[in-house]
């Protein structure tokens, strides 16, 4: 018989990446977890995993079961939360996954939210844009924070804060200023990897204005970019949320035409995953905090704002 417990064990194994890690999270022995997986595979009469170079990989059937487990367990959690709410007890878990730069934006908001809802459990995951998109594809979380949500998924987006992006230089920079980006495009620009939210904003601007940055250097993180700029390695285009974490005396903001750019932080939910009461409450909290007035309202449909263009 397919039970909630079997689905819970299976989801934890997939999320953890191994039986050993899952057994620690579930407080079960490894043989017990292995036995549960065998029961599940036998019940469905399919293979759920395959071993490749020592790693457990999901089969197509395993991926389908994981999506089903997410939906079933999410609905179970929503029912539990609703019942507890009827009892007058505000409980539940909110799972949030955010892109790297948003790690400066989301924790203060969560702190305010939790102060009003102290019995809630919060799980916060941080990763690059590709990692968070993959979590979204797998329906692993209740809510995702992007500045550039993916276009090819069935999602709903709610903008809640501006993401202001500026051009910066070392504090002792004596090159061109008060000019267009084209006029400094021979300078070395320190950039994040292709696909990061900030990089997408810059690329979209360059495409629209036919600007080519001719001398770029990839740097792994926003923090490393800021330090490298302060050290004199080059210029950069970064979010003000990143810059706010550092001593401003080490860099200077350049007065470049059309800058700073204005993007938006967006709370993203999957339309294939039922929203819990906790998730709805946090979305309402973000809407109340935002003060944004985009296209007449804070909630904007996927086709209007959830895009990379």
matplotlib code that plots the C-alpha trace (Angstrom):
import matplotlib.pyplot as plt

x = [0.0, 1.3, 1.4, 2.3, 5.2, 6.7, 6.3, 8.0, 10.9, 11.3, 11.2, 13.8, 16.1, 15.8, 16.2, 19.2, 20.9, 21.7, 20.2, 22.8, 21.9, 18.2, 18.5, 20.1, 17.4, 14.6, 16.3, 16.0, 18.6, 20.0, 18.6, 15.1, 15.3, 16.6, 13.7, 11.1, 12.5, 12.3, 8.7, 7.9, 9.6, 7.8, 4.5, 4.8, 6.6, 9.2, 12.8, 13.0, 16.8, 19.8, 23.5, 25.8, 29.5, 28.5, 25.7, 22.0, 20.0, 16.3, 14.7, 11.8, 9.5, 11.4, 11.0, 7.3, 6.9, 8.9, 6.5, 3.5, 5.0, 5.6, 1.9, 0.5, 2.6, 2.0, -1.7, -1.3, 0.6, -2.0, -4.8, -2.9, -2.3, -6.0, -7.1, -4.6, -5.8, -9.4, -8.1, -6.7, -3.0, -0.9, 1.6, 3.3, 6.4, 7.5, 10.1, 11.8, 14.6, 16.3, 18.9, 22.3, 21.8, 18.4, 20.1, 20.5, 16.8, 14.9, 16.2, 15.1, 11.6, 11.5, 12.6, 9.6, 7.2, 8.3, 8.0, 4.2, 4.0, 6.4, 5.2, 6.1, 9.1, 11.1, 13.5, 15.7, 17.8, 20.2, 21.8, 22.7, 19.9, 20.3, 20.1, 17.0, 15.3, 16.0, 14.4, 11.4, 11.2, 11.2, 8.6, 10.9, 9.8, 6.7, 8.2, 11.1, 12.7, 14.1, 14.9, 14.5, 12.1, 12.3, 9.9, 9.2, 7.4, 3.8, 4.3, 2.8, 5.0, 4.5, 7.0, 7.7, 10.9, 13.1, 16.5, 18.6, 21.8, 24.7, 28.1, 31.0, 34.7, 37.6, 37.7, 40.8, 39.3, 40.3, 38.8, 35.8, 32.6, 29.4, 29.2, 27.4, 28.3, 29.6, 32.2, 33.8, 33.2, 37.0, 37.4, 37.6, 34.2, 34.0, 30.9, 29.0, 28.4, 26.1, 22.5, 22.7, 19.9, 22.2, 24.0, 20.7, 19.7, 23.0, 22.8, 19.3, 20.4, 23.4, 21.2, 18.7, 21.3, 23.8, 26.5, 29.4, 31.5, 34.8, 36.9, 35.1, 36.3, 34.1, 34.1, 32.3, 30.4, 29.1, 31.2, 34.4, 33.4, 33.1, 36.4, 38.1, 36.7, 37.9, 41.4, 41.5, 41.0, 38.3, 34.7, 31.5, 27.7, 26.2, 22.9, 22.7, 21.7, 25.2, 26.9, 25.1, 27.0, 30.4, 32.3, 31.4, 34.7, 36.4, 34.4, 32.7, 29.5, 29.9, 27.3, 26.5, 23.7, 20.5, 22.0, 21.1, 18.9, 15.7, 14.8, 12.4, 12.6, 9.7, 8.1, 7.4, 5.1, 4.5, 0.9, 1.3, 1.9, -1.0, -0.1, -0.2, -1.9, 1.6, 2.7, -0.4, 0.3, 3.9, 2.8, 0.2, 3.0, 5.3, 2.5, 1.8, 5.5, 6.2, 4.5, 5.1, 2.5, 3.3, 0.7, -1.9, -1.4, 1.2, 0.3, 1.3, 0.6, 3.4, 3.3, 3.6, 6.5, 7.8, 10.2, 13.9, 13.2]
y = [0.0, 3.5, 5.5, 9.0, 7.6, 5.9, 9.1, 11.1, 8.7, 8.7, 12.5, 12.8, 10.4, 12.5, 15.8, 14.5, 12.8, 9.6, 7.0, 7.8, 11.5, 10.7, 8.3, 11.0, 13.5, 11.0, 9.6, 6.1, 3.4, 3.0, -0.5, 0.8, 3.5, 1.0, -1.3, 1.5, 2.2, -1.4, -1.5, 1.5, 0.2, -3.2, -1.5, 0.5, -2.3, 0.1, 1.1, 4.5, 4.9, 4.0, 4.1, 6.1, 6.6, 5.9, 8.4, 7.7, 9.2, 9.2, 7.2, 8.8, 6.9, 8.2, 11.8, 11.3, 9.8, 12.7, 15.2, 13.2, 13.0, 16.7, 17.4, 14.8, 15.8, 19.5, 18.9, 16.9, 19.7, 22.2, 20.1, 19.8, 23.6, 24.3, 22.0, 23.6, 27.0, 26.0, 25.0, 28.5, 27.4, 29.0, 26.3, 25.0, 25.1, 27.6, 26.4, 29.2, 29.0, 32.3, 33.3, 34.4, 38.2, 37.8, 36.5, 40.1, 40.9, 38.0, 37.3, 40.7, 40.2, 36.7, 38.0, 40.5, 37.8, 35.3, 37.8, 37.9, 34.1, 32.7, 29.1, 28.7, 26.7, 28.3, 26.5, 28.8, 27.5, 29.8, 29.0, 30.4, 31.0, 27.6, 25.8, 27.6, 27.0, 23.3, 23.3, 25.1, 22.5, 19.7, 21.5, 21.3, 24.5, 26.6, 29.9, 31.1, 34.5, 35.6, 38.9, 37.0, 34.0, 31.4, 31.8, 28.1, 27.1, 27.3, 29.9, 33.0, 36.0, 38.7, 41.6, 43.0, 45.1, 47.0, 45.6, 48.6, 48.0, 50.4, 50.7, 50.8, 51.5, 51.5, 54.5, 55.9, 55.4, 58.3, 57.0, 58.3, 59.2, 61.1, 59.2, 56.3, 52.7, 52.5, 55.1, 52.9, 49.5, 48.9, 48.9, 45.5, 44.5, 41.9, 39.8, 36.9, 33.7, 33.6, 33.1, 35.0, 37.5, 40.6, 39.3, 38.9, 42.4, 43.7, 41.6, 42.8, 46.4, 45.9, 44.1, 46.9, 49.7, 47.8, 47.9, 45.4, 45.0, 44.0, 43.1, 40.9, 38.6, 36.0, 36.1, 33.5, 35.6, 39.1, 39.4, 38.5, 41.0, 43.8, 43.0, 42.8, 46.2, 47.7, 46.2, 47.9, 44.8, 46.5, 47.9, 46.1, 46.4, 45.2, 45.2, 47.9, 45.1, 43.6, 47.0, 47.8, 45.0, 46.6, 49.8, 52.4, 54.1, 51.3, 51.9, 54.8, 54.7, 56.0, 58.4, 56.4, 57.3, 55.2, 53.9, 52.7, 50.1, 49.0, 45.4, 43.8, 41.0, 38.6, 36.0, 33.0, 30.0, 27.0, 26.6, 22.8, 22.9, 23.8, 26.8, 26.3, 28.8, 29.7, 30.5, 32.6, 34.5, 35.3, 36.4, 38.7, 40.0, 40.7, 42.5, 44.7, 45.5, 46.2, 49.5, 48.8, 49.9, 47.9, 47.8, 49.0, 46.1, 44.1, 40.7, 40.4, 37.4, 35.2, 36.5, 40.1, 40.1, 36.5, 36.5, 36.9, 39.5]
z = [0.0, -0.9, 2.4, 3.4, 5.3, 2.2, 0.3, 3.1, 3.2, -0.6, -0.7, 2.0, 0.1, -3.1, -1.2, 0.7, -2.2, -0.3, 2.0, 4.6, 4.7, 4.6, 7.5, 9.6, 8.8, 9.5, 12.6, 11.1, 10.5, 7.0, 6.6, 7.6, 4.9, 2.3, 3.2, 2.8, -0.7, -1.7, -0.5, -2.6, -5.7, -5.3, -4.7, -8.0, -9.8, -11.3, -10.7, -9.0, -8.9, -11.0, -10.0, -12.2, -11.2, -7.6, -7.6, -7.1, -10.1, -10.5, -13.3, -15.2, -13.0, -10.0, -11.2, -11.7, -8.2, -6.7, -8.3, -7.0, -3.5, -3.4, -4.3, -2.0, 1.0, 0.3, 0.4, 3.6, 5.2, 4.0, 5.5, 8.8, 8.9, 8.2, 11.0, 13.4, 12.3, 13.1, 16.6, 16.9, 16.7, 14.0, 12.9, 9.8, 7.7, 5.0, 2.6, 0.7, -1.9, -3.0, -5.5, -4.1, -4.1, -2.5, 0.7, 1.6, 1.0, 2.4, 6.0, 7.4, 5.9, 7.4, 10.7, 10.7, 9.5, 12.2, 15.0, 14.1, 13.6, 16.2, 16.0, 12.3, 11.1, 8.3, 5.9, 3.8, 0.9, -1.0, -4.4, -7.8, -10.3, -12.1, -8.7, -7.6, -11.0, -10.7, -7.2, -8.8, -11.5, -8.9, -6.8, -3.7, -2.0, -1.3, -2.5, -4.6, -4.9, -8.2, -10.0, -13.3, -13.0, -15.8, -18.7, -19.5, -16.2, -15.0, -12.3, -10.7, -9.8, -7.2, -7.3, -3.8, -3.9, -6.4, -7.3, -8.1, -10.1, -10.3, -12.0, -9.6, -9.8, -7.3, -5.0, -6.7, -10.3, -12.6, -15.8, -17.7, -15.7, -16.5, -19.8, -21.5, -20.9, -24.5, -23.7, -21.0, -22.7, -23.1, -19.3, -17.6, -16.2, -13.5, -14.1, -12.6, -14.5, -17.5, -16.2, -13.0, -12.4, -12.4, -15.5, -17.3, -16.5, -17.8, -20.9, -21.7, -21.3, -23.6, -26.2, -26.2, -26.5, -28.7, -26.1, -26.2, -23.1, -24.7, -21.7, -19.2, -16.4, -14.7, -10.9, -8.8, -6.3, -5.8, -2.7, -4.7, -7.4, -4.8, -3.2, -6.6, -7.7, -4.4, -5.1, -8.5, -10.7, -12.8, -12.8, -12.1, -12.3, -9.0, -7.1, -4.4, -2.0, -2.4, -2.1, 1.1, 2.9, 2.3, 3.3, 0.7, 1.0, -0.9, -4.1, -6.0, -8.0, -11.5, -13.1, -16.2, -18.5, -17.9, -14.6, -12.0, -13.6, -11.9, -11.8, -9.3, -6.7, -7.3, -5.1, -7.3, -6.7, -8.8, -10.1, -9.9, -6.1, -3.8, -1.7, 2.1, 4.4, 5.6, 2.1, 1.4, 4.7, 3.7, 0.2, 1.8, 4.1, 1.2, -0.7, 2.4, 2.8, -0.9, -1.6, -5.3, -7.8, -11.0, -13.8, -11.3, -8.8, -6.9, -8.3, -11.9, -14.2, -15.4, -19.0, -17.9, -15.5, -15.1, -17.9, -18.9, -21.6]

ax = plt.figure().add_subplot(projection="3d")
ax.plot(x, y, z, "-o")
ax.set_aspect("equal")
plt.show()
